[in-house]
Amino acid sequence: MTPTCWKLVKFAKDHGKPVVVAEAGMMNFTADGGSTDGLEQERGALWVGRLFSLMNYRGPIPNLSEEHDLRGVIRSVVYIDLHFRYGWDGIDDGSFD
């Protein structure tokens, strides 16, 4: 999450409000769009594990001092498992290459 998102979660906790992380999903596993042949399952599992671990986060927030206990603030995470290469309807028309 970005530093701004962490500050939003802290703000919600400070005001007794829950947070939902909506529409989170993976498009590529590398910063440069390079090949991940053979690593998809491993990297995907790591990413999904980190995503859902946000619901029990306790640690630093970028650009803020000290450790923050944000467990229980994020109450729901919506993960979208969609293969964009085939579009929303599952038909490979070449438009997502």
Legacy VTK file of the C-alpha trace (Angstrom):
# vtk DataFile Version 3.0
C-alpha trace
ASCII
DATASET POLYDATA
POINTS 97 float
0.000 0.000 0.000
1.106 3.565 -0.532
2.076 5.849 2.386
-1.202 7.736 1.880
-3.226 4.518 2.188
-1.482 3.644 5.464
-2.325 7.089 6.823
-5.955 6.517 5.825
-5.999 3.225 7.757
-4.460 4.952 10.797
-7.066 7.740 10.528
-9.835 5.106 10.432
-8.432 3.393 13.519
-8.119 6.699 15.376
-11.817 7.331 14.657
-13.100 3.791 15.292
-13.988 3.117 11.646
-13.390 -0.030 9.566
-11.631 -0.103 6.189
-12.278 -2.292 3.131
-9.490 -2.867 0.604
-11.499 -3.184 -2.592
-10.544 -4.491 -6.013
-7.009 -5.669 -5.336
-5.444 -7.887 -7.968
-2.237 -8.779 -9.761
-1.403 -7.886 -13.331
2.310 -8.749 -13.468
4.841 -10.068 -10.991
7.842 -8.015 -12.158
8.509 -4.282 -12.098
9.791 -4.275 -15.686
7.133 -6.595 -17.144
9.760 -9.289 -17.710
9.153 -12.995 -17.855
8.127 -14.846 -14.715
8.075 -18.281 -16.333
7.984 -20.902 -13.616
7.587 -18.387 -10.769
3.911 -17.494 -11.137
2.618 -19.804 -8.410
5.335 -18.891 -5.905
5.162 -15.138 -6.446
1.379 -15.145 -6.638
1.087 -17.015 -3.345
3.529 -14.591 -1.688
1.604 -11.548 -2.984
-1.803 -12.878 -1.901
-0.409 -13.790 1.522
0.961 -10.280 1.979
-2.331 -8.747 0.813
-4.410 -10.628 3.361
-1.826 -10.089 6.129
-2.785 -6.390 6.032
-5.833 -7.347 8.100
-3.488 -8.052 11.049
-0.829 -5.408 10.428
1.312 -4.116 13.252
4.409 -2.117 12.384
5.694 1.130 10.956
3.784 3.483 8.685
5.867 5.308 6.057
6.759 8.872 7.080
5.273 8.459 10.599
7.244 7.724 13.739
6.862 4.683 16.003
5.020 1.401 15.486
1.267 1.306 14.892
-1.163 -1.473 15.745
-3.685 -1.564 12.903
-4.992 -5.076 13.551
-8.703 -5.339 12.917
-9.029 -2.007 11.098
-8.978 -3.585 7.628
-11.931 -5.921 7.927
-12.353 -7.022 4.348
-10.135 -7.522 1.315
-11.622 -8.033 -2.145
-9.238 -9.936 -4.400
-10.013 -10.036 -8.111
-8.720 -13.186 -9.804
-9.124 -12.288 -13.457
-6.794 -13.114 -16.325
-6.815 -9.803 -18.189
-5.145 -11.371 -21.220
-8.539 -12.839 -22.078
-10.671 -9.822 -21.211
-13.784 -9.709 -19.081
-15.633 -12.259 -21.176
-12.802 -14.849 -21.339
-12.327 -14.519 -25.094
-8.775 -13.980 -26.337
-9.272 -11.254 -28.945
-5.696 -9.922 -28.796
-6.693 -6.574 -27.281
-4.950 -7.257 -23.948
-1.533 -8.246 -25.398
LINES 1 98
97 0 1 2 3 4 5 6 7 8 9 10 11 12 13 14 15 16 17 18 19 20 21 22 23 24 25 26 27 28 29 30 31 32 33 34 35 36 37 38 39 40 41 42 43 44 45 46 47 48 49 50 51 52 53 54 55 56 57 58 59 60 61 62 63 64 65 66 67 68 69 70 71 72 73 74 75 76 77 78 79 80 81 82 83 84 85 86 87 88 89 90 91 92 93 94 95 96
